[in-house]
Amino acid sequence: MKQNQHIRYLSLTSIIICFFFYCCKSRDYITYYNKVNEIDSIYRMAKQPEKAIKKYRKLFRKYKPLNQERIEEYETYIRISDRYNKSFGGKKSLYQLIPLIAPYWRYKKEDKEFIKLYKKYGIDSLNIEQKIAQWESKHDKMLIDSFVVAIGRDQYNRRSNISDIFENDLKNIELLKWAFKNYGYPSMQKIGLYYKDTFMPMDVILLHMADYEEYYPYFKTKILEYVKSGECPPRDYAAMVDRNNMHHKIPRTYGVYMGYQNITDSAKVNRNRKSIGLPSLKYRNKIAKDFSDSLKTK
């Protein structure tokens, strides 16, 4: 009897553990993006940093943090927590941030305040670079090499010859399908943003997938899955959709690709943007202005 009870206990425990990991793995990051936009506005607009810290701390307990371009939510959380003497996890969180800023390290290392923050907790530039080297060593060389070639194909002859464009884009379509099947989405965490001196922006390749009606429905569905998993930035997906809309002479869904101006129904566009985790048009402009101003002061 006791043995049977023990077996049932172990089975129940296993089910609970499996359910826990499944829930964590399948968590929808669109909710995360919208929460970040909400918390960012508390900090940026309402000027309530301590409230923002509490909300960020709660969010990062539930979701593995990202560090999106311009908002930089995880870095912002660490910076303002340090500034207001609030707990943020110390060295552990600072080390967790390193892979998130690693793709931008060639720029980030010029940020004196960033380096100063790490030194305050006993982590110097050499320590950071060692961690970044470890991060890079985990990348799959075949995947990176494939996308170095893909970027070259995409920009070959500045996309001036129609027959070359068509041939090269078809090759990149097959490459993306291969990558999705074997590696998942080729995010910056998997291939970086630079390989030596080659700039590898995935958004450019995705944008051109909107030009092929035969393949576009596949990419529209597949990329949205990667937005939900937190691997593809919502903006990259939105730009692809908006570009396809342009081909059909219909209003832009998200107002991202050549679409910040001349939007007649901003309320509808804002609803669409929120549905994939993008900030409203007005708030996007505020973020862009703040980012531009910050570059002027560095």
Secondary structure by P-SEA (a helix, b strand, c coil): caaaaaaaaaaaaaaaaaaaaaaaaaccaaaaaaaaaaaaaaacccccaaaaaaaaaaaaaacccccccccaaaaaaaaaaaaacccccaaaaaaaaccccccaaaaaaacaaaaaaaaaacccaaaaaaaaaaaaaaccaaaaaaaaaaaaaaaccccccaaaaaaaaaaaaaaaaaaaaccccccccccccccccccccaaaaaaacccccccaaaaaaaaaaaaaaccccaaaaaaaaaaaaaaacccccccccccccccccaaaaaaaaaaaccccaaaaaaaaaaaaaaaaac
